[in-house]
């Protein structure tokens, strides 16, 4: 492992940014990355989360894999298993956040991944809170919660009502097929007193936004959820029953193609379109109630991972994108698009070429050097890789 200075978790997640990297002509240069293979024996690597599992003040990596929910302890990345075989079918998502202020994350998991079954919730979908054991290293107890079929994505989000809400996003509306049917997707919010989270009866839940028949992912920022689906992007006010269809093919130029992945920047939205798609897109408001759709690349194959962060220390949010199937040139991997001062974007620079067939990625300072790093899970490459940001 590389010797590093580790910082408290709140600084890790916020990121400390250095001076911008420029060449002799003033053009910004992408940072270099050092790849550290943390695990080369994962099965699929459905989802990642970042958080302090053991309370040592250093951010760890959490992974939901086909059969296991695992964590990798910083800084040596030793693997631990939180839970195994929660359902007969695959795990599919997880989220981690410190709900009670004790310096350790609470974890929720989505499982029973069965996207073809949209009606029978016994055969499709599951939501669990994982109750931390009294003894370190013991299995975490799964606490089953109410769920809809086709559980797909989840996040803990700060709530306007105080504390956190667990937001869970199914793939389909109940009974729908191929994105069509009578029912909208139930975006569901769960709330609980953290001291009572081990009791299923202590949890409450309610349906939030219900305007899309088929969704794939969502993000949250500044009190809003941004939910991407086949019909467009819905913005939901967290903690209130207020939602609007923010971007659709009717108010975007060129028209939106249907959203697979989505992240919210300060003044833009970045998406992968369509589902498991080829296009990396940035949306900015056009000033007339509409949105301008800027295509950064249409060369992805099964684009499946997206993140933003100031990767070169110039104070602007950049875009990191990963795809999982070989592109037209036969490559899988991760590319970085730097945002210029005028709001335009650089050509994609390689972060990882063929090392990781990206199923998911997260961005955080994971080695304490003040630069944002990237951790990615590879589906067909069956690996978990940390890309340490070395600067220019």
N, C-alpha and C positions, 0 to 999 in steps of 0.2 A: 504493500500500500504506500501511497505517497504521504510524506509527513505534511501535516496541515495544522493550522490553528483553527479551532472550532469556536463558534459563536453561539450565544443564546438563541433559542428557537425563534423568538420574535424577530431577531435580526436576520436569521436565515431565510424566513419566509418573505420578509419585506425586501431583502436584497440590498447590498451596499454597492453603489455604482461608481466606477472609476472614470477617468477622463476618456473622451472618445478616441478610438483608434483611427488614425489617418495615415495615408502614405505621403510621399514627398509632394504630391500634387493636390493634397487636400481631400482626396476621395476616401471615404470611409472603407475600411477593410473589415471583413468578417473575422471573428476570433478563430483561433485554432482550438481543437478539441482533442483530448486524450481519452481514448476509450478504455474503460475498466469493465471487464465482464464479471458481473457479480454472481450470476448463476447461469450455467449452460445446460440446465436440465429441466426447465419449466415445460409445461405441456402446451398451453395456449397463451397465457398472460393476458386475460381479458381486461383487467383494469388495475390502475395504480393509485396510490394516495401517498401523501407526505405528512408525517407528524411524529411527535415524540411518544414512542410506545412505552419506554422504560423510565421516563421521568428524569433523565440525566441532562436535560437542557439542549440536547442535540437532535436534529431532525433525522428520523429513520424513514425507511421505504417500506410500504405495505403493498402486497400484491394479491389480487384474487385470481387464482388459477382454476383449472377445471375441477379439481377435487379438494384443493387446499386453500385456506386463507393464511398467508405467510407474512412475516416481517423480516427485515434485514437490518441488523443493528449497526448504526454508525459508531465509530468510523471503520470497524473491521468487516462490516457487512455479513456478520455471522447470521445464518438463517434460523428463525424460529417459526413454529407452526402454531397459529391461534386456534384453528378449527379444521376438521376434515369431514367430508361426506355429509354435508348438511342436508342434501336432498338426493334423490336418485339421479337427477340430471345435473348439468354443469352449474357452477357458480358463474355469475356474469358481471357483477359490479360491487364496489365497496366505497365507503367514504369514512374519513377519520377527522375528528376535531375534539378539542378539549372543551367539554360542555360544563364542567363543574369547577374549573379553575385550579385543579390540583397539579397541573403541569403534565398530565398524561392524557392521551387521546382516548375518546370513546369511538367505537367502531360499529358501523352497520353494514350489512351485506345483502345483496340480491342474488337469488339462486333459482333453481328449477327452470333453467333456460330452455324454453320450448316455444319458439316464435310462431310455429305453425298452428298451435292450439290457442285460439283467441277467446274461447268461451269458458272452458273448464279450469277454474283456478286451482283445483287440486292437482291437475296435470301440468299446469303452466304458471310459472311465477312463484316467488317466495320472497319475503322480507324478514330479516332477522336483525335484532340488536344483539351484539356479542357482549355478554356480561363478563367483566374482568374477574379472574379467580383471585382468591386470597393469597394463594401460593404462586410465586413467579415460576413460569415454565409449565404450569398446568394448563389443560385445555380451557378455552373460554366457553362459557355456556351460551348456546343459541337461544334467544328469546323470540318466539315467532310472533309476528305482527300481522294485522290485516293486510291483504294485498289484492291487486287486480291481476289478471292473466298477463303474460308477456313482460314481467318486470325486466327493465333493461338498464336504466341509469339512475343514480342517486347522488345527492350531496347534502351535507349539513350546511345550512345558510343562516347568517345572523338574522334575527327576526325583529321587525318593528315593534312587536309585542314583548320584547325582551328575550334573552337567551337565544337558543337556536331552534330551527325547524329542520326536520328531515324531509327533503323533497324527493319524491320517487316518481320516475317517469316510465310508464310502460311503452312498449313499441307500438302497439295497436289499440284502437278502441275495441271494447268488448264486442265480440262477434264479427268484427270486420275481417275481410279477406282482401289481400293485395292493396291495402290502403283505402278500400271502399266499404261502405256500410252505413248503418244508421247512427252509430255511436261515435262520439268524439273520445279521444284519449283522455283518461282521467289523470291529470297531474295532481298528485296527492301530497298533502302536507301532514306530517306527524309531529306531535308535541308531547313532551313529558317532563316532569320534574326529574332532573338527573339522579337524585337520590332514590327514586322509585323506578328507575328504568328497567330493573330486573323483573318487574311485575307487568305482564302483558295487559292487565286490566287498567293500569295507570296511564296508558297511552291513549291519546285522542287523535283523530284524523279527520280531514275534510278535503273535498275536491276543490282545487283552484281552477286554473285556466282549463277550458274544455272547448277549444276552437279548431283542433286539428284531428284528422282521422288517422294519421300515421306520423309518428315522430321518431327522432333518433337520439338527440342529445340536447343539452341545455347548459347555460352558464348563468352566473349571477354577478351583479355589480351594482353598488350604490342603491340598494333597496329594491332592485328589480330582478326578475328572472327573464332570461331570453331563451325561448324554446324554439328549436328548429325542427321543421317537419316538411312533409311533401308539399303542403300548400303555402308555406311561407314561414315567417318568424313572428311569434307572439311574444309581446312584452307583458309580464304580469307583475303587479305591485305586491311585494312580499308582505304578508300579514293583512292584506286587504283583498276583497273580492273585486279587483279591478284589472281587466286585461284588454288588450287591443291587438288586432292583427297589424303589426308594425310594418312589415315588408312582405309584399306579395308580387306575383308576376305583373299585376296591374299598376303598381306604383314604383317599379324599379326599371332602370334603363341601363343596359339591356335587361330583359326579364329574368328574374330569379328562376332557377331550375329545380328547386326542391333542395332542402338543407339536410346534410348528414351530420357534420360536425359544426360547432359554433363556439366562438369566444368573443367576449365584449372588450374592446379597447376603450381608451379614454374618449375618442371621438370617431370611432369606427367599429364595425362588426366584421369579423373574418369568418368565412365559412368554407367547408368543402361541399361541393355540389356535383351531381345529385347524391343520393345515398351511396356510400362506398364508391365515390365518384372520382372524376378526373380533374375537376376544376378547383383551384384555390382562388377565392374571391374576397374582395374587400368592398364593403358598402359604406358610403358616406352620404349624409343628407344633402340633397341637391338645392335646398332652399325654397322649393315650390311645393312642399308636402310630399315630395318623392325622394327616391334614393338613386344614387349613381353606383352602378355595379362595375367594378374594375377587376378584370381577369388577370391574375398574376401568372398562372400557368394552367394549361389544360392537359398536362403530361403525367398526372398521377394515375396509378392503377390501384383501385381499392384504397383510396385515401381514407384513413381511419383514425388519425391522431392530429391534434391541433393545439397549439399553445402560443401565448404571447408573453413578452418580457423584454426588458432593455438588455439585450445580449452583448452590446459593445460599449455600454457606459456613456452614451451620448444624451441620455435623458428621454429618448423616444422609444416607444414600444415597437418591437420587431415581432415577426411571425415565424414560428417553427412548425413545420408540417411533416408528417410521416405517412408512408403508404406501405401496404403489405404484400402486393403482388408485383411481379416484374413489369416495369414500364416498357415503352417502345424500344428502349436500348437494352433491355434485359436486366435492369437494376431495381432493387428495393432499397429503402433507406429513409433518411431524414435530410431535409434542406432548410436553410435559414434565409429569410427575406428581410433585409435591413430597411428600415424606414428612413428616408432622407428628410432633410430639414423642410423641404417644400411639400411633404406628405406623399411623394411618390415612393416607389419601392425599387430596391436593387433586384438584379437577377438572382435566382436561387443559388446559394453556395452550399456545397456538400457539408453536412455534419457527419453523416455515416453513409457510406456507399457499400451496400450489400451485406453489411455486418448484421443488421437487424431488420426483419420484415415487420414493420411497426404496427402493432395492434393498439398500443396506447403509449402516451408519453406525458411526463410532468416536468415543470420547470421550477427550480429552486436552487438556492446556494447550498449545496450539500457537502462542501469541503471547507467552508468558513473563510474563503479568500476574498469575499466581497463580490465575486462574479457569479452570475446565474448559470447553473449547470442544467443538463438535460438527463433524465432517466427514461429509458424506453424498454418496453416489453415486446419481444419478437415472436410472432405466431409460428410461422413455418421454420424460423431459425431457432426457436425454442430457447431463447436466452433473455436475460435481464442485463442491461448494459447501462452503465453510468458514463456520460460524456462530460468530462471535466473541462470547463472553460479555462483555457490558458492565456487568453488575451490574444493580441495580434501576432 
